[in-house]
Amino acid sequence: MERRKTRSLAIGNDRTGVIRVGGDAPITVQTMTSGSTCDIDACVAEINRLAAAGADIVRVAVPKRADTEALEEILSQTRVPIVADVHFHYQRALEAVESGVHKIRLNPGNIDDRDQVNAVIDACAERGIPIRVGVNEGSIIERKDKQRRMEELGKFFADHRQGHLMALMIAKLEEYMEIFEAKDFHDVCISAKSMDARLAIDTYREISKRFDYPLHLGVTHAGPRETGSIRSVVALGTLLAEGIGDTLRISYASDPVFEVEDGLEMLWSLGLRERVGAELIACPTCGRIQVDLFRLVQDVRTKLADDIEVPMKVAVMGCVVNGPGEAEGADIAVFAGDRRGIIYVQGQRVANVPEEEILDRLLEECRTFQQRVRSGDAKLGEKTVDIVPPDPIGELGSGFDSIAQGKVERVTVGES
Ligand code: SF4
């Protein structure tokens, strides 16, 4: 897919590594700490945990002087670019810049005094620090002015659902960006987040036509992971598939590690980032399964995340009926049958083991295959032999026929 052409930003330094956003740089994944920034040890631990999960950039809230005072120490103990999230108090931005933070986020909805914004721009320009201008549907404008502005802007985007909010966010961005243009400061990234997926799609499409700055995508207040993931992936996935977006944050009311994991998985799925670690393919299960496939899939997923860095495809299939076709292209595959599993490595059958041995044997094959790939003995995605489905009557047992004949007991999924 062709990406929208944008300017490019550099965030970070020699210590953190420089992360580029926009231009032809890979799309980056951001997240935000959930603890108090002035609790230095906890903040450092959380940042390092998020970086280990794959976050390219981590944002911290700095509502108090104590938070900006903590930044210098936090920066000295972490190795990922840090963004100071500033609302209401422009002094926090100046203090964060002074501490050496790598990027500032300003909210036009609560810091809009021109002199104050100019002071932040000057400080950032002097140190080469980029700024994200992030409007947010929930804090787009002071409440007392909201009705008046909505009436003024109501005629714009009247054919869009919630077009008045879209108009408010875009007007606010355009007014704010004039301050930056007047200063000839272009080290800027833009976001316009809302909690409604369709409004987010419409708004980002529109601002992508009006600005050539990199866009930071997000659906704000998306909710818990269970529903927030759908709302976020619908909006962000649509935009990314249209070539819009240069960096993103998925926002959950949950552990921010999930934000990183799901952001990366979305980019990998769209082929916008090179995958790190194994890609797991698993059958959705149906009435044919005769092993505890749900548990096997979860166990395989956890262990692969711990042990495998090479982007191999691993398939865990419930039966031999559709399994071979559905596992097409997998480097490593297991086809379960009547409490057994047959394991293949790039089309070669390597084992036929009872259910309780499937997990360990599969992982052993994955680790061995990883070594072979690293040493150049094997190549990812190279399928040397077509997978011939195991004989469901012979090797894997006849399934329901066996149960009907009383040779084996019925297996209930979830039973230990
Ligand atoms: S692989 Fe077999 S058990 Fe799994 S969904 Fe397909 S047909 Fe059903």
Boltz pocket constraint, residues with backbone or C-beta under 6 A from the ligand:
constraints:
  - pocket:
      binder: B
      contacts: [[A, 283], [A, 284], [A, 285], [A, 286], [A, 287], [A, 288], [A, 289], [A, 317], [A, 318], [A, 319], [A, 320], [A, 321], [A, 322], [A, 323], [A, 326]]
      max_distance: 6.0
